[in-house]
Amino acid sequence: MSHQCSASCTAGWAPSRKCHCASCGENFSTVGNFDKHRQGGYCTPPADAGLERNKRGVWQSPGEVDIRERFEAAQT
């Protein structure tokens, strides 16, 4: 099931994604990574905040392991 924060947000996110920004529509792996991109109450481009986008389109810290990606890799 996919969700949207508003009619204008086209990003959508699945419940397994931990943190969605209603302002910019990006998805983050943790609340901490969400906070990194919100500098002074405004959205900073996630890459400028030192985050990397994983294969599922979720922004995470460099070297962070995406548990779902690891699980799916083990199934193949």
C-alpha positions as CSV (number, residue, x, y, z in Angstrom):
1,M,0.0,0.0,0.0
2,S,1.4,3.4,-1.0
3,H,0.7,6.6,0.9
4,Q,0.9,10.3,0.0
5,C,1.2,13.2,2.4
6,S,-0.9,15.5,0.3
7,A,-2.6,15.7,-3.1
8,S,0.4,17.6,-4.5
9,C,3.0,15.1,-3.3
10,T,3.7,12.6,-6.1
11,A,6.5,10.7,-4.2
12,G,4.3,8.4,-2.1
13,W,5.9,5.9,0.3
14,A,5.4,2.5,1.6
15,P,4.9,1.8,5.3
16,S,8.4,0.1,5.5
17,R,10.0,3.5,4.7
18,K,10.7,5.2,8.0
19,C,10.4,8.9,7.4
20,H,8.7,10.9,4.6
21,C,9.2,14.7,4.3
22,A,5.9,16.3,3.5
23,S,7.7,19.5,2.4
24,C,10.0,18.1,-0.3
25,G,8.5,14.6,-0.8
26,E,11.7,12.7,-0.1
27,N,11.9,9.5,1.9
28,F,14.6,8.9,4.6
29,S,15.7,5.7,6.3
30,T,15.7,7.2,9.8
31,V,14.3,10.2,11.6
32,G,18.0,11.2,12.2
33,N,18.6,11.3,8.4
34,F,15.4,13.3,8.0
35,D,16.7,15.8,10.6
36,K,20.0,16.1,8.7
37,H,18.2,17.4,5.6
38,R,16.1,19.9,7.6
39,Q,18.6,22.6,8.4
40,G,17.1,25.7,10.1
41,G,13.6,24.6,9.4
42,Y,14.1,24.2,5.7
43,C,14.8,21.3,3.4
44,T,18.4,20.9,2.3
45,P,19.0,18.7,-0.7
46,P,19.8,15.3,0.9
47,A,23.0,14.8,-1.1
48,D,24.2,18.2,0.3
49,A,23.4,16.9,3.8
50,G,25.8,14.0,3.2
51,L,23.1,11.4,2.5
52,E,23.0,8.8,-0.3
53,R,20.0,7.4,-2.2
54,N,19.7,3.6,-2.0
55,K,18.2,1.3,-4.7
56,R,14.7,1.8,-3.3
57,G,14.9,5.6,-3.5
58,V,15.3,6.1,0.2
59,W,18.0,8.5,1.5
60,Q,20.4,7.0,4.0
61,S,23.8,7.6,5.6
62,P,26.8,6.4,3.7
63,G,27.6,2.8,4.6
64,E,24.1,2.3,6.1
65,V,22.8,-1.2,5.4
66,D,19.3,-1.3,4.0
67,I,17.8,-4.3,5.7
68,R,15.2,-4.9,3.0
69,E,17.8,-4.9,0.2
70,R,19.9,-7.3,2.3
71,F,16.9,-9.6,2.8
72,E,15.9,-9.5,-0.9
73,A,19.5,-10.3,-1.9
74,A,19.5,-13.3,0.4
75,Q,16.4,-14.6,-1.3
76,T,18.0,-14.8,-4.7
